[in-house]
């Protein structure tokens, strides 16, 4: 497999966000249809699902804000056959 230069965790995060957005949109559309059609029992259940999908999106947004960058520095190359340190 050829490296893509992308961090798989970032790709997973983007996929999760896209799925959560699609889920929220689908729930909102289903809730609107249920209200139009008078399916009152479905409206309540769909509303609960929509609130859950919106909460998932909020969690993703909160995680995105908590990221910090850590400077690990640049490694210094060492000779392959370095002399062991001298012991006193």
N, C-alpha and C positions, 0 to 999 in steps of 0.2 A: 504494500500500500504506500502510495506516495504521500509525503507530508504536505498538508495544505497550508501550513503557516498560521493556522487558527487554533485557538485554545478550545478544546471540545467542550469545556464548561460554559464558555460564552455561547457556543452554538446551542447547547442544551437549554441555556437560559432564554435565548431568542425563540427557540421552538416552544418552550413552556409559555412564554409571553404571548406568542401568536395563537397557541391553542386556547389560552385563557380568554383572549380577546374574541376569538371566534365563538367560544362557548357563551360568553356574555351577550354577544350580538344575537345568537340563536335563541337564547332564553328570552331576551327582550322581544324579539319578533314573535315567539310562541305565546308570550304573555299578552301581547297586543292582539293577536288573533283570537285567543281565548276570550278576551274581554269583548271583542267585536261580535263573536259568535254566541256569547252568553254562557260560556262553559265556566261557571263560577267556581266549581271545585278545582278545576285545572288552574285557574288564575292564582289561587293561593299557593299551590304547590310550585308553580312556575316562578312566582315571586320569590319564594324561598331559594330556589335554584339560582335565580338571577342575583340575589344578594350574595350567595356563596361565590359565584363567579366574579362579581365585583370585588369581593374581599380578597380573592386570589390575586387579582390584578394589583390591588393595593399592597399586598405582601411583596409582590415582585418589585414594585416601585420602592418600597421601604428598603429592601435588600440592596437595590441598586444604589441607594444613597449612602449605605454603610460601608462601601468599599473604600479602602485606603491603599495607597501604593507604598511598598516597602522597597527601599534602595538596598540591594544586596551587594552592590559594588561590582567591580570587574575583577575576575579571578586573575591572579598572577601566575603565568606558566612557570613550572618548576622543571629543572632538568630531569630527564628520565632516570638517570643513575646518580642521584645526588649523594654526596658523602653524608653518612649519618652524623648527627650532631655529636660533638666531643663531650665526653663525660668528665666532670671534675674529679 
